[in-house]
Amino acid sequence: MTPWLGVVLVPTLPPEALRPLAAAADRHLDELWVWEDCFKESGVAAAAAALAWTDRVQVGIGLAPVPLRNVALLAMEVATVHRLFPGRFLPGIGHGVQDWMGQVGARERSPLTLLREHAQAMRLLLDGHEVSTSGRYVHLDRVKLDWPPEPGSPLLIGGGGPKTLELAGRYGDGILIGSAVSESELEASVAAGRLGWAQGRGPDAPPMPVLAHLIAATGPRAHQRVEEELARWGQTDGAPGRGVAGDAATIADAVRRLAAIGATTVVFQTTQDEPDLDGFVEFLGTDVRAALDG
């Protein structure tokens, strides 16, 4: 099965870069993703704006760090965006980068416990339930959204370690895998997520949605630009899957390999020095998609 194709607004770009990228994604791709990296850009505000500027592309947040967010407040925001743009919003939650959480006084001793409690409470709130809970981190007293979205509206969970991904599979509606991940690392991540997916849904569960990132470039200096981008992520081993440079056929082959491992969506991450962002999105949606279909 050919995966969906998306692109991410890398938050090294300013917020005003979002509108033209959203328009290009709406014309050519299936999904557009925004990150909530500290201390750059808001995920909810950016996603809502992108949805308002577009007509068909799905827009996701990958991801909102739960240590920064009261679960009731985030549920209110997510529910509002779901209702404003039904069927097009893909919110994701996760730990966030722990050093960043420490900078704002939000680093907790057990990020896994916090994520589990947050995900469980948020799922119930989004499905319209009244929630009372007193966990280690999440405390709610008869909280119920007045305007919940349609029950079962998606809530994805992302992370990197096997315990986090098992939790993501169990409590999320799909898993988000980070950037610069090799094919072997993706395989391990998908296996961990599927273990939780089966635990949460049983043996007859549908296939688990998996979003994988792929750093990519084409045109002049493509290989050098990808190598420099991977170095920024601390990845210099050249392992397959971390990034790809070349023509449409080369990039399509990389996408097929990720899909064979389990990726249902491949989100392209451009290099910081991408000279033609709109042109690259068009290249992905036309040339790369044609190579995949062919």
Backbone as CSV, one residue per row, in Angstrom:
resi,resn,N_x,N_y,N_z,CA_x,CA_y,CA_z,C_x,C_y,C_z
1,MET,0.846,-1.191,0.000,0.000,0.000,0.000,0.885,1.245,0.000
2,THR,0.599,2.170,-0.895,1.367,3.406,-0.966,1.025,4.296,0.213
3,PRO,2.020,4.754,0.972,1.711,5.595,2.122,1.274,6.987,1.707
4,TRP,0.619,7.673,2.623,0.311,9.074,2.409,1.607,9.868,2.488
5,LEU,1.620,10.994,1.803,2.797,11.850,1.779,2.478,13.188,2.438
6,GLY,3.429,13.644,3.250,3.241,14.919,3.921,4.534,15.705,3.966
7,VAL,4.446,16.906,4.528,5.618,17.753,4.711,5.460,18.444,6.055
8,VAL,6.571,18.784,6.677,6.540,19.445,7.974,7.119,20.854,7.848
9,LEU,6.499,21.789,8.559,7.093,23.108,8.706,8.168,22.985,9.780
10,VAL,9.422,22.925,9.376,10.513,22.854,10.343,10.577,24.188,11.074
11,PRO,10.503,24.201,12.410,10.375,25.473,13.124,11.628,26.318,13.186
12,THR,12.659,25.952,12.423,13.739,26.899,12.187,13.274,27.988,11.219
13,LEU,12.147,27.734,10.512,11.514,28.751,9.681,10.559,29.578,10.538
14,PRO,10.341,30.841,10.217,9.456,31.684,11.018,7.988,31.327,10.790
15,PRO,7.101,31.729,11.693,5.679,31.405,11.532,5.086,31.873,10.214
16,GLU,5.579,32.989,9.685,5.001,33.501,8.432,5.313,32.613,7.227
17,ALA,6.221,31.653,7.392,6.481,30.705,6.308,5.378,29.654,6.186
18,LEU,4.495,29.585,7.187,3.491,28.521,7.196,2.452,28.676,6.094
19,ARG,1.977,29.896,5.862,0.865,30.047,4.918,1.217,29.585,3.513
20,PRO,2.340,30.001,2.912,2.652,29.483,1.574,2.917,27.980,1.569
21,LEU,3.508,27.457,2.651,3.734,26.007,2.697,2.409,25.264,2.793
22,ALA,1.471,25.795,3.577,0.154,25.161,3.686,-0.555,25.144,2.338
23,ALA,-0.459,26.249,1.609,-1.102,26.313,0.296,-0.500,25.292,-0.657
24,ALA,0.825,25.160,-0.625,1.481,24.179,-1.492,1.095,22.760,-1.098
25,ALA,1.067,22.473,0.213,0.671,21.142,0.669,-0.767,20.831,0.288
26,ASP,-1.632,21.834,0.355,-3.041,21.635,-0.004,-3.191,21.273,-1.470
27,ARG,-2.304,21.795,-2.301,-2.358,21.492,-3.738,-1.777,20.124,-4.067
28,HIS,-0.772,19.699,-3.324,0.022,18.573,-3.807,0.128,17.364,-2.879
29,LEU,-0.108,17.527,-1.578,0.177,16.445,-0.633,-1.060,16.068,0.176
30,ASP,-0.893,15.038,1.009,-1.998,14.548,1.835,-2.011,15.184,3.214
31,GLU,-0.833,15.482,3.751,-0.745,15.961,5.128,0.283,17.085,5.254
32,LEU,0.034,17.965,6.224,0.961,19.022,6.626,1.116,18.927,8.135
33,TRP,2.377,18.971,8.594,2.629,18.826,10.029,3.363,20.038,10.564
34,VAL,3.028,20.393,11.813,3.742,21.448,12.525,4.294,20.855,13.815
35,TRP,5.410,21.406,14.253,6.029,20.969,15.507,5.839,22.039,16.570
36,GLU,5.785,21.605,17.833,5.750,22.542,18.941,7.084,22.461,19.685
37,ASP,8.159,22.811,18.984,9.485,22.827,19.595,9.637,24.065,20.472
38,CYS,10.268,23.885,21.635,10.586,25.033,22.485,11.813,25.729,21.908
39,PHE,11.829,26.990,21.857,10.774,27.938,22.212,10.465,28.697,20.942
40,LYS,9.855,27.970,20.013,9.726,28.456,18.649,8.282,28.825,18.297
41,GLU,7.424,27.814,18.054,6.092,28.117,17.544,5.047,27.236,18.215
42,SER,3.873,27.787,18.405,2.765,27.052,18.999,2.203,26.028,18.025
43,GLY,1.946,24.835,18.514,1.378,23.816,17.650,-0.090,24.049,17.347
44,VAL,-0.901,24.343,18.371,-2.340,24.503,18.167,-2.639,25.730,17.305
45,ALA,-1.999,26.858,17.599,-2.240,28.066,16.802,-1.842,27.855,15.348
46,ALA,-0.682,27.230,15.129,-0.218,27.005,13.762,-1.141,26.043,13.024
47,ALA,-1.562,24.964,13.690,-2.441,23.997,13.031,-3.777,24.617,12.674
48,ALA,-4.353,25.394,13.588,-5.644,26.018,13.314,-5.544,26.998,12.144
49,ALA,-4.457,27.767,12.112,-4.285,28.698,10.998,-4.138,27.952,9.675
50,ALA,-3.338,26.894,9.670,-3.132,26.130,8.439,-4.437,25.512,7.959
51,LEU,-5.242,25.020,8.874,-6.531,24.440,8.489,-7.457,25.502,7.903
52,ALA,-7.423,26.710,8.484,-8.276,27.783,7.972,-7.849,28.240,6.584
53,TRP,-6.573,28.121,6.269,-6.052,28.580,4.980,-6.196,27.532,3.885
54,THR,-6.603,26.313,4.224,-6.615,25.211,3.258,-7.998,24.588,3.167
55,ASP,-8.158,23.701,2.202,-9.465,23.089,1.958,-9.488,21.580,2.155
56,ARG,-8.366,20.889,1.894,-8.443,19.432,1.880,-7.328,18.742,2.655
57,VAL,-6.146,19.325,2.743,-5.017,18.653,3.366,-5.291,18.448,4.863
58,GLN,-4.871,17.296,5.389,-4.944,17.071,6.828,-3.754,17.749,7.499
59,VAL,-3.984,18.285,8.688,-2.952,19.038,9.404,-2.747,18.407,10.778
60,GLY,-1.481,18.118,11.101,-1.178,17.465,12.359,-0.203,18.249,13.212
61,ILE,-0.248,17.983,14.516,0.719,18.536,15.465,1.609,17.395,15.924
62,GLY,2.891,17.530,15.665,3.782,16.440,16.027,4.988,16.902,16.828
63,LEU,4.827,17.149,18.074,3.739,16.844,18.969,3.637,17.903,20.050
64,ALA,2.528,17.923,20.817,2.369,18.840,21.938,2.957,18.186,23.187
65,PRO,3.941,18.812,23.841,4.559,18.208,25.029,3.611,18.269,26.232
66,VAL,3.245,17.124,26.781,2.258,17.120,27.858,2.751,17.783,29.150
67,PRO,4.066,17.835,29.457,4.449,18.556,30.671,4.093,20.042,30.636
68,LEU,3.974,20.604,29.433,3.641,22.023,29.294,2.148,22.285,29.355
69,ARG,1.316,21.213,29.308,-0.106,21.395,29.070,-0.959,20.764,30.162
70,ASN,-1.834,21.550,30.765,-2.890,20.961,31.579,-3.809,20.158,30.664
71,VAL,-4.164,18.959,31.063,-4.894,18.069,30.165,-6.265,18.632,29.798
72,ALA,-6.939,19.306,30.734,-8.256,19.863,30.418,-8.134,20.985,29.391
73,LEU,-7.114,21.831,29.538,-6.921,22.924,28.583,-6.588,22.384,27.196
74,LEU,-5.677,21.413,27.131,-5.326,20.870,25.823,-6.516,20.159,25.191
75,ALA,-7.308,19.450,26.001,-8.502,18.787,25.464,-9.480,19.810,24.900
76,MET,-9.647,20.949,25.584,-10.521,22.007,25.071,-10.024,22.518,23.724
77,GLU,-8.715,22.759,23.617,-8.156,23.280,22.368,-8.296,22.267,21.238
78,VAL,-7.955,21.025,21.534,-8.033,19.984,20.505,-9.482,19.767,20.074
79,ALA,-10.400,19.737,21.040,-11.808,19.538,20.705,-12.321,20.670,19.818
80,THR,-11.922,21.897,20.133,-12.367,23.043,19.333,-11.891,22.924,17.891
81,VAL,-10.624,22.591,17.705,-10.098,22.484,16.344,-10.732,21.301,15.610
82,HIS,-10.925,20.180,16.303,-11.614,19.042,15.683,-12.991,19.457,15.170
83,ARG,-13.738,20.201,15.969,-15.100,20.571,15.579,-15.106,21.618,14.460
84,LEU,-14.121,22.517,14.469,-14.052,23.524,13.415,-13.684,22.917,12.064
85,PHE,-12.855,21.863,12.098,-12.356,21.262,10.856,-12.494,19.740,10.946
86,PRO,-13.714,19.219,10.959,-13.914,17.778,11.183,-13.230,16.936,10.115
87,GLY,-12.534,15.909,10.597,-11.890,14.963,9.696,-10.556,15.394,9.144
88,ARG,-10.049,16.591,9.553,-8.804,17.077,8.950,-7.699,17.328,9.975
89,PHE,-7.981,17.149,11.247,-7.028,17.504,12.299,-6.425,16.244,12.899
90,LEU,-5.089,16.234,13.052,-4.367,15.082,13.583,-3.464,15.536,14.736
91,PRO,-4.029,15.715,15.935,-3.201,16.153,17.058,-2.347,15.018,17.601
92,GLY,-1.147,15.361,18.018,-0.260,14.382,18.623,0.285,14.916,19.933
93,ILE,0.499,14.020,20.892,1.063,14.398,22.181,2.270,13.516,22.473
94,GLY,3.121,13.982,23.399,4.296,13.210,23.762,5.026,13.848,24.920
95,HIS,6.220,13.320,25.221,6.989,13.799,26.369,7.509,15.222,26.192
96,GLY,7.868,15.583,24.978,8.683,16.770,24.784,10.134,16.463,25.115
97,VAL,11.019,17.372,24.747,12.445,17.210,25.039,12.668,17.561,26.509
98,GLN,13.229,16.608,27.259,13.288,16.769,28.699,14.146,17.965,29.136
99,ASP,15.216,18.271,28.416,16.003,19.454,28.758,15.164,20.721,28.650
100,TRP,14.334,20.795,27.600,13.460,21.956,27.443,12.431,22.008,28.568
101,MET,11.892,20.838,28.942,10.918,20.818,30.029,11.571,21.318,31.319
102,GLY,12.834,20.971,31.526,13.549,21.443,32.695,13.727,22.944,32.698
103,GLN,13.894,23.535,31.522,14.091,24.984,31.436,12.883,25.779,31.919
104,VAL,11.694,25.168,31.822,10.477,25.879,32.234,9.902,25.307,33.525
105,GLY,10.681,24.479,34.225,10.233,23.934,35.496,9.169,22.868,35.371
106,ALA,9.085,22.185,34.225,8.031,21.196,33.997,8.566,19.773,33.854
107,ARG,9.835,19.563,34.147,10.400,18.218,34.013,9.968,17.364,35.201
108,GLU,9.360,16.223,34.921,8.855,15.343,35.966,9.748,14.111,36.117
109,ARG,9.655,13.482,37.281,10.518,12.332,37.560,10.137,11.121,36.715
110,SER,8.851,11.007,36.368,8.404,9.866,35.565,7.624,10.349,34.351
111,PRO,8.323,10.720,33.268,7.618,11.178,32.066,6.640,10.135,31.520
112,LEU,6.965,8.861,31.680,6.092,7.818,31.145,4.759,7.791,31.894
113,THR,4.803,7.915,33.215,3.573,7.952,33.993,2.731,9.160,33.628
114,LEU,3.384,10.317,33.495,2.663,11.527,33.107,1.985,11.346,31.756
115,LEU,2.692,10.798,30.773,2.120,10.632,29.439,0.945,9.665,29.470
116,ARG,1.079,8.576,30.225,-0.023,7.612,30.312,-1.258,8.253,30.948
117,GLU,-1.076,8.943,32.079,-2.219,9.564,32.746,-2.863,10.630,31.861
118,HIS,-2.044,11.411,31.191,-2.550,12.472,30.308,-3.327,11.860,29.145
119,ALA,-2.757,10.840,28.506,-3.415,10.223,27.348,-4.739,9.582,27.731
120,GLN,-4.776,8.892,28.859,-6.020,8.242,29.287,-7.105,9.279,29.569
121,ALA,-6.751,10.341,30.297,-7.741,11.359,30.627,-8.200,12.110,29.379
122,MET,-7.270,12.422,28.506,-7.630,13.195,27.321,-8.530,12.394,26.388
123,ARG,-8.269,11.104,26.258,-9.126,10.269,25.415,-10.559,10.269,25.931
124,LEU,-10.724,10.140,27.240,-12.061,10.143,27.828,-12.739,11.498,27.639
125,LEU,-11.997,12.585,27.836,-12.573,13.910,27.658,-13.007,14.136,26.210
126,LEU,-12.164,13.756,25.269,-12.507,13.959,23.859,-13.697,13.107,23.439
127,ASP,-13.897,11.980,24.114,-15.044,11.124,23.792,-16.303,11.527,24.539
128,GLY,-16.250,12.659,25.264,-17.451,13.207,25.875,-17.748,12.753,27.275
129,HIS,-16.821,12.062,27.923,-17.075,11.550,29.269,-16.781,12.614,30.328
130,GLU,-17.443,12.480,31.470,-17.059,13.244,32.657,-15.937,12.487,33.355
131,VAL,-14.883,13.186,33.690,-13.684,12.526,34.193,-13.328,13.050,35.575
132,SER,-13.172,12.123,36.508,-12.600,12.401,37.823,-11.451,11.433,38.030
133,THR,-10.288,11.959,38.308,-9.119,11.105,38.509,-8.125,11.827,39.396
134,SER,-7.401,11.054,40.171,-6.355,11.609,41.018,-5.130,10.721,40.890
135,GLY,-4.354,10.983,39.852,-3.161,10.197,39.603,-1.937,10.854,40.211
136,ARG,-0.803,10.402,39.762,0.448,10.996,40.255,0.612,12.428,39.752
137,TYR,0.151,12.664,38.500,0.321,13.977,37.891,-0.982,14.614,37.430
138,VAL,-1.949,13.829,37.014,-3.186,14.362,36.458,-4.288,14.287,37.508
139,HIS,-4.900,15.441,37.782,-5.955,15.538,38.786,-7.144,16.269,38.171
140,LEU,-8.273,15.577,38.078,-9.484,16.168,37.530,-10.659,15.835,38.443
141,ASP,-11.558,16.792,38.617,-12.722,16.611,39.476,-13.977,16.937,38.676
142,ARG,-14.636,15.891,38.189,-15.895,16.028,37.446,-15.766,16.989,36.262
143,VAL,-14.726,16.774,35.460,-14.481,17.613,34.279,-15.124,16.977,33.060
144,LYS,-15.892,17.752,32.346,-16.569,17.272,31.131,-16.621,18.408,30.119
145,LEU,-16.196,18.142,28.894,-16.243,19.166,27.849,-17.680,19.427,27.423
146,ASP,-18.039,20.689,27.313,-19.358,21.036,26.777,-19.451,20.744,25.288
147,TRP,-18.306,20.887,24.584,-18.321,20.741,23.130,-17.239,19.746,22.698
148,PRO,-17.428,18.477,23.051,-16.452,17.475,22.593,-16.592,17.237,21.101
149,PRO,-15.546,16.733,20.482,-15.656,16.371,19.063,-16.391,15.048,18.902
150,GLU,-16.487,14.596,17.678,-17.067,13.288,17.414,-16.280,12.231,18.180
151,PRO,-16.951,11.324,18.907,-16.210,10.276,19.622,-15.281,9.511,18.690
152,GLY,-14.080,9.247,19.174,-13.098,8.553,18.367,-12.279,9.458,17.478
153,SER,-12.464,10.791,17.593,-11.609,11.698,16.830,-10.156,11.425,17.182
154,PRO,-9.266,11.427,16.202,-7.919,10.885,16.431,-7.102,11.684,17.438
155,LEU,-6.311,10.944,18.208,-5.306,11.480,19.106,-4.094,10.569,18.990
156,LEU,-3.026,11.079,18.401,-1.823,10.282,18.199,-0.827,10.547,19.319
157,ILE,0.095,9.604,19.502,1.119,9.734,20.535,2.471,9.428,19.899
158,GLY,3.468,10.235,20.254,4.792,10.044,19.675,5.854,9.856,20.727
159,GLY,7.000,9.357,20.275,8.130,9.161,21.174,9.232,8.380,20.505
160,GLY,10.227,8.003,21.315,11.380,7.331,20.749,11.712,5.995,21.378
161,GLY,11.621,5.880,22.699,12.002,4.639,23.362,10.940,3.564,23.247
162,PRO,11.310,2.295,23.447,10.343,1.202,23.297,9.181,1.286,24.282
163,LYS,9.424,1.698,25.530,8.325,1.796,26.491,7.344,2.887,26.086
164,THR,7.875,4.012,25.618,6.999,5.093,25.173,6.187,4.669,23.962
165,LEU,6.817,3.982,23.027,6.103,3.589,21.811,5.092,2.488,22.082
166,GLU,5.385,1.617,23.031,4.375,0.634,23.427,3.159,1.342,24.022
167,LEU,3.420,2.347,24.877,2.328,3.142,25.433,1.576,3.869,24.317
168,ALA,2.319,4.425,23.357,1.701,5.148,22.240,0.763,4.245,21.450
169,GLY,1.202,3.016,21.204,0.352,2.092,20.486,-0.886,1.694,21.270
170,ARG,-0.723,1.590,22.580,-1.835,1.137,23.414,-2.909,2.207,23.578
171,TYR,-2.489,3.461,23.760,-3.444,4.516,24.089,-3.687,5.503,22.956
172,GLY,-2.874,5.485,21.923,-3.038,6.417,20.824,-3.786,5.805,19.655
173,ASP,-4.136,6.663,18.719,-4.778,6.220,17.475,-3.765,6.123,16.345
174,GLY,-2.512,6.002,16.705,-1.402,5.915,15.783,-0.170,6.418,16.494
175,ILE,1.005,6.118,15.940,2.256,6.518,16.581,3.043,7.451,15.670
176,LEU,3.755,8.375,16.301,4.604,9.330,15.599,6.053,8.995,15.896
177,ILE,6.856,8.846,14.842,8.278,8.546,14.984,9.068,9.803,14.609
178,GLY,10.119,10.091,15.351,10.876,11.313,15.161,11.724,11.326,13.908
179,SER,12.555,12.349,13.795,13.376,12.571,12.608,14.698,11.834,12.693
180,ALA,15.324,11.657,11.520,16.662,11.069,11.394,16.740,9.674,11.989
181,VAL,15.662,8.908,11.858,15.605,7.534,12.365,15.996,6.575,11.243
182,SER,16.855,5.632,11.537,17.274,4.663,10.523,16.176,3.627,10.299
183,GLU,16.330,2.853,9.224,15.339,1.816,8.934,15.291,0.775,10.041
184,SER,16.432,0.402,10.583,16.438,-0.584,11.663,15.795,-0.012,12.927
185,GLU,16.029,1.262,13.206,15.389,1.899,14.363,13.880,2.016,14.153
186,LEU,13.468,2.319,12.931,12.042,2.375,12.636,11.397,1.008,12.834
187,GLU,12.073,-0.038,12.406,11.535,-1.389,12.567,11.305,-1.706,14.041
188,ALA,12.276,-1.356,14.894,12.121,-1.598,16.328,10.993,-0.751,16.910
189,SER,10.872,0.493,16.439,9.818,1.373,16.928,8.436,0.850,16.557
190,VAL,8.282,0.401,15.329,6.997,-0.133,14.883,6.645,-1.388,15.673
191,ALA,7.623,-2.237,15.939,7.367,-3.458,16.706,6.876,-3.121,18.105
192,ALA,7.505,-2.134,18.755,7.076,-1.735,20.096,5.664,-1.161,20.057
193,GLY,5.390,-0.309,19.073,4.056,0.259,18.954,3.002,-0.800,18.704
194,ARG,3.304,-1.757,17.870,2.333,-2.810,17.562,2.041,-3.687,18.772
195,LEU,3.022,-3.861,19.640,2.791,-4.627,20.864,1.721,-3.934,21.709
196,GLY,1.866,-2.613,21.906,0.849,-1.882,22.645,-0.477,-1.821,21.919
197,TRP,-0.433,-1.684,20.605,-1.655,-1.649,19.780,-2.475,-2.920,19.980
198,ALA,-1.816,-4.069,19.960,-2.516,-5.342,20.152,-3.046,-5.465,21.580
199,GLN,-2.284,-4.993,22.553,-2.733,-5.052,23.940,-3.977,-4.203,24.150
200,GLY,-4.017,-3.051,23.498,-5.137,-2.150,23.689,-6.368,-2.494,22.880
201,ARG,-6.200,-3.259,21.782,-7.322,-3.482,20.871,-7.611,-4.944,20.584
202,GLY,-6.729,-5.834,20.974,-6.991,-7.245,20.758,-6.482,-7.730,19.413
203,PRO,-6.622,-9.038,19.170,-6.032,-9.644,17.965,-6.679,-9.211,16.658
204,ASP,-7.894,-8.686,16.706,-8.588,-8.289,15.480,-8.462,-6.789,15.199
205,ALA,-7.464,-6.160,15.798,-7.287,-4.721,15.623,-6.947,-4.389,14.175
206,PRO,-7.393,-3.230,13.677,-6.995,-2.799,12.329,-5.520,-2.450,12.312
207,PRO,-4.927,-2.268,11.138,-3.508,-1.878,11.083,-3.251,-0.571,11.819
208,MET,-2.093,-0.488,12.448,-1.736,0.689,13.243,-1.173,1.785,12.346
209,PRO,-1.738,2.993,12.389,-1.132,4.107,11.655,0.246,4.453,12.219
210,VAL,1.200,4.648,11.329,2.577,4.974,11.710,3.042,6.143,10.859
211,LEU,3.428,7.229,11.523,3.980,8.382,10.818,5.490,8.388,10.995
212,ALA,6.209,8.352,9.872,7.668,8.391,9.893,8.147,9.623,9.148
213,HIS,9.197,10.255,9.663,9.803,11.405,8.999,10.952,10.951,8.096
214,LEU,11.187,11.728,7.057,12.289,11.439,6.149,12.907,12.759,5.691
215,ILE,14.136,13.001,6.092,14.871,14.172,5.615,15.225,13.952,4.151
216,ALA,14.908,14.916,3.308,15.067,14.690,1.871,15.442,15.981,1.161
217,ALA,16.121,15.802,0.020,16.486,16.935,-0.835,16.672,16.422,-2.251
218,THR,16.471,17.319,-3.197,16.720,17.019,-4.599,17.406,18.225,-5.225
219,GLY,17.959,18.022,-6.420,18.581,19.139,-7.117,20.027,19.366,-6.709
220,PRO,20.545,20.566,-6.994,21.960,20.860,-6.731,22.329,20.679,-5.259
221,ARG,23.464,20.053,-5.043,24.023,19.854,-3.697,23.104,19.051,-2.788
222,ALA,22.222,18.254,-3.365,21.240,17.548,-2.535,21.914,16.643,-1.510
223,HIS,22.897,15.841,-1.954,23.547,14.919,-1.021,24.272,15.675,0.092
224,GLN,24.963,16.720,-0.259,25.680,17.492,0.745,24.721,18.136,1.735
225,ARG,23.601,18.654,1.230,22.628,19.305,2.109,22.015,18.305,3.089
226,VAL,21.710,17.109,2.631,21.158,16.093,3.533,22.193,15.671,4.576
227,GLU,23.432,15.496,4.153,24.486,15.141,5.113,24.647,16.226,6.179
228,GLU,24.595,17.477,5.768,24.728,18.575,6.725,23.529,18.612,7.668
229,GLU,22.349,18.326,7.142,21.155,18.310,7.992,21.226,17.181,9.013
230,LEU,21.662,16.009,8.569,21.792,14.880,9.500,22.828,15.181,10.577
231,ALA,23.892,15.874,10.199,24.907,16.243,11.198,24.310,17.156,12.259
232,ARG,23.365,18.011,11.874,22.709,18.874,12.865,21.927,18.048,13.876
233,TRP,21.470,16.882,13.436,20.743,15.984,14.318,21.676,14.995,15.027
234,GLY,22.971,15.158,14.813,23.931,14.271,15.455,24.001,12.900,14.822
235,GLN,23.606,12.786,13.560,23.582,11.492,12.868,24.539,11.539,11.682
236,THR,25.630,10.821,11.810,26.640,10.825,10.744,27.038,9.415,10.327
237,ASP,26.253,8.411,10.734,26.645,7.030,10.449,26.227,6.557,9.061
238,GLY,25.410,7.352,8.369,24.988,6.968,7.020,24.016,5.815,6.967
239,ALA,23.362,5.489,8.083,22.433,4.358,8.110,21.232,4.625,7.209
240,PRO,20.797,3.626,6.447,19.643,3.814,5.564,18.405,4.254,6.340
241,GLY,17.649,5.166,5.743,16.409,5.616,6.343,16.488,6.963,7.005
242,ARG,17.688,7.391,7.388,17.802,8.677,8.078,17.528,9.846,7.135
243,GLY,17.902,9.694,5.896,17.693,10.749,4.921,17.923,10.222,3.524
244,VAL,17.472,10.978,2.538,17.637,10.553,1.156,17.820,11.788,0.283
245,ALA,18.682,11.664,-0.718,18.930,12.738,-1.676,18.948,12.145,-3.072
246,GLY,18.332,12.864,-4.021,18.361,12.377,-5.392,17.110,12.734,-6.162
247,ASP,16.882,11.993,-7.234,15.735,12.269,-8.087,14.480,11.598,-7.525
248,ALA,13.379,11.723,-8.265,12.102,11.206,-7.783,12.139,9.697,-7.578
249,ALA,12.795,8.976,-8.474,12.846,7.523,-8.336,13.611,7.116,-7.080
250,THR,14.698,7.813,-6.795,15.494,7.503,-5.605,14.692,7.756,-4.333
251,ILE,14.015,8.880,-4.283,13.221,9.210,-3.094,12.033,8.261,-2.969
252,ALA,11.416,7.899,-4.091,10.303,6.948,-4.042,10.758,5.594,-3.504
253,ASP,11.943,5.157,-3.873,12.466,3.894,-3.349,12.626,3.957,-1.830
254,ALA,13.100,5.100,-1.317,13.245,5.254,0.134,11.877,5.199,0.819
255,VAL,10.881,5.805,0.208,9.531,5.771,0.760,9.007,4.341,0.783
256,ARG,9.232,3.594,-0.284,8.767,2.202,-0.324,9.384,1.377,0.789
257,ARG,10.667,1.623,1.078,11.322,0.857,2.148,10.696,1.169,3.503
258,LEU,10.390,2.438,3.741,9.744,2.802,5.003,8.342,2.199,5.079
259,ALA,7.624,2.201,3.970,6.289,1.615,3.944,6.335,0.105,4.202
260,ALA,7.351,-0.553,3.678,7.478,-1.993,3.900,7.701,-2.312,5.378
261,ILE,8.327,-1.388,6.100,8.549,-1.577,7.537,7.266,-1.314,8.315
262,GLY,6.387,-0.465,7.794,5.131,-0.213,8.491,4.647,1.218,8.453
263,ALA,5.415,2.127,7.843,4.990,3.525,7.784,3.754,3.664,6.900
264,THR,2.714,4.273,7.426,1.510,4.537,6.638,1.476,5.977,6.122
265,THR,2.272,6.846,6.743,2.483,8.209,6.259,3.971,8.513,6.334
266,VAL,4.515,9.068,5.270,5.897,9.544,5.279,5.859,11.055,5.166
267,VAL,6.379,11.712,6.194,6.395,13.168,6.242,7.800,13.636,5.907
268,PHE,7.917,14.402,4.837,9.221,14.868,4.390,9.644,16.090,5.198
269,GLN,10.881,16.049,5.622,11.493,17.167,6.330,12.564,17.753,5.427
270,THR,12.407,19.009,5.071,13.380,19.650,4.191,14.629,20.023,4.983
271,THR,15.690,20.260,4.269,16.887,20.784,4.912,16.675,22.256,5.253
272,GLN,17.449,22.760,6.206,17.279,24.145,6.620,17.564,25.127,5.486
273,ASP,18.397,24.693,4.541,18.758,25.592,3.443,18.029,25.249,2.142
274,GLU,16.858,24.611,2.240,16.083,24.307,1.033,15.823,25.603,0.250
275,PRO,16.281,25.675,-1.011,16.186,26.940,-1.741,14.806,27.217,-2.334
276,ASP,13.968,26.186,-2.490,12.685,26.373,-3.162,11.658,25.463,-2.482
277,LEU,11.097,25.928,-1.371,10.192,25.100,-0.583,8.937,24.741,-1.369
278,ASP,8.326,25.710,-2.035,7.128,25.422,-2.824,7.436,24.436,-3.948
279,GLY,8.568,24.639,-4.624,8.953,23.736,-5.702,9.217,22.331,-5.202
280,PHE,9.799,22.209,-4.014,10.066,20.892,-3.456,8.763,20.162,-3.122
281,VAL,7.785,20.887,-2.568,6.493,20.277,-2.269,5.815,19.806,-3.549
282,GLU,5.882,20.623,-4.606,5.301,20.214,-5.890,6.023,18.991,-6.446
283,PHE,7.331,18.955,-6.324,8.124,17.798,-6.749,7.686,16.527,-6.017
284,LEU,7.434,16.638,-4.715,6.996,15.473,-3.943,5.624,15.001,-4.397
285,GLY,4.720,15.966,-4.584,3.337,15.597,-4.904,3.111,15.167,-6.339
286,THR,4.012,15.508,-7.223,3.865,15.126,-8.626,4.884,14.057,-9.017
287,ASP,6.165,14.408,-9.012,7.177,13.478,-9.508,7.355,12.258,-8.588
288,VAL,7.474,12.498,-7.284,7.672,11.368,-6.381,6.416,10.506,-6.313
289,ARG,5.258,11.136,-6.269,4.023,10.353,-6.228,3.865,9.543,-7.512
290,ALA,4.204,10.139,-8.649,4.112,9.402,-9.914,5.072,8.207,-9.910
291,ALA,6.266,8.406,-9.364,7.236,7.290,-9.282,6.705,6.191,-8.372
292,LEU,6.032,6.566,-7.293,5.443,5.563,-6.402,4.316,4.813,-7.087
293,ASP,3.463,5.545,-7.773,2.329,4.910,-8.466,2.830,4.025,-9.606
294,GLY,3.946,4.437,-10.195,4.459,3.662,-11.319,5.120,2.381,-10.903
